[in-house]
Amino acid sequence: MEKGRIVILGAGESGYGAALLAQKQGFEVFVSDAGKIAPGYKEKLTALNVPFEEGQHTSDLITNATEVIKSPGIPETAAMVKTLLAANVPVISEIEFAKRYTKAKTICITGSNGKTTTSTLIYHLLKKAGINASLAGNIGKSFAAQVAEDQYDWYVLEISSFMLDNMFEFKADIAVLLNITPDHLDRYDYKMANYAASKMRITQNQTAADYFVYCADDAETMKMLQTMKLQARQFPFSILHHVDEGAWVEDDLIHININSKDQFTMSIAELALQGKHNIYNSMASGIVAKVLDIRNATIREGMGDIKNIEHRMEFVAKISGVTYINDSKATNVNSTWYALESVSTDVVLIMGGVDKGNDYEMLKDLVKDKVKAIVCLGKNNKRIHEAFEDDVDIIVNTFSADEAVQVAYHLAKKGDTVLLSPACASFDLFTSYEDRGLQFKKAVKEL
């Protein structure tokens, strides 16, 4: 018997995963994408015998849905979404849908910066401890596809604010909020309060049996916590001050105390992921590991041998004494701030792309201090010129990764770092931040 009709908007990784799971659960399924569907996903949908359309949304085929699963990339302001909400058709995220069909527990990580690194590190620690876990959400194979095909005890889910906006009944067993800094404000009426409220949804439905891990040094998080009454057990982490239960830094050592017994300590110098931001990411991951009773030796080993993720402060090459770093994943100003903060040499900075209402003010001191030249990589670089013309002598416009790397090569001297850390989305010249990073790496290797 048919359970109802599920319509999926967007046929990317999460859309395909949702289609797979919905069909397996006995729903009538239809997939609609306003853009082109990638050939790989078309083949997969065809193999499932799931009907789909691309290049349009046919209202009659969508508004008759029992429920609609929306890709996180589609804003609430999209005409089709407005129509559905006006007609009281529930619009949910793939994560919300998938969670209904698994008994596995979830560790959910959100934040403006550091989500992917922290999710990857937590997953690495769980695997080292022999826990039957998988990684999903904003990263890798979709959560719904894994629920349909695999059996895990734990899922580590990287969750964006766009996903959280369409999660209602969902509950995280362990929720991690790394930070709340201006990002994607174009999707939140340019209001920080709206974006912050979206991030805090990571705590929704949590009970006294659950855990909430957060950064006590993050002003926006602390502001939001004053307005909320949370049920979950709270574990803060801080670089600036000692905390009783949670994680803190003292004498260049990370300390983690969860229940007074068996405290964890580790020298910052031993962390595989260096830089101030990675101390935060490591503390958050360490708290989760301790909550799960992973042995100190295993945590220490995992934090010491994790490999950095591609496109996040990724070392590419050293050529004629110049270091090339790919930080293409830095799609907001805060990420670029972290990148500059963790480089100790003079920098030739490659930045630019689609500006999401960026405020470059926070970069000014670091740029003045470390950046000798800016190479713009984007179609419209006017705002970067305006922001930094008084702080940097050389600002050059380029329109391809090849051109940007060539220009940077001529501007850099022995001992310098050429850093691709765009602070912007990539869609003006590239298909994704991964595409941008790969083209950058290719251009560097051809020098």
Protein Blocks (a to p, Z undefined) as FASTA:
>chain_A
ZZbdcddehjafklmmmmmmmmmnopacddddfbdcdfklmmmmmmnopacdehiacfkl
mmmpfbdcddfklcfklmklmmmmmnopacddfklmmmmmccbdcdddedjehklmmmmm
mmmmmmmnopacddehjehjafklmmmmmccfbdcddddfklmmmccklccfbdcdfbdc
dehklmnoopaklmmmmmmmmmgoiafkbccdddfkbmklmmmmmmpccfbdcddddfkb
ccfbdcddeehiacddfklpapacddfklpmbgcjklmmmmmmmmmmmmmnopafklmmm
mmmmcccdehiapafbdcehiacddfkklmbfklmmmmmmmpcbdcdddeddjdehiafk
lmmmmmmmmmmbdcdddfblklmmmmmmmmpmbdcddfbfklmmmmmmmmpcghiacddd
ehpafklmmmbfklmmmmmmmmmmmZZ
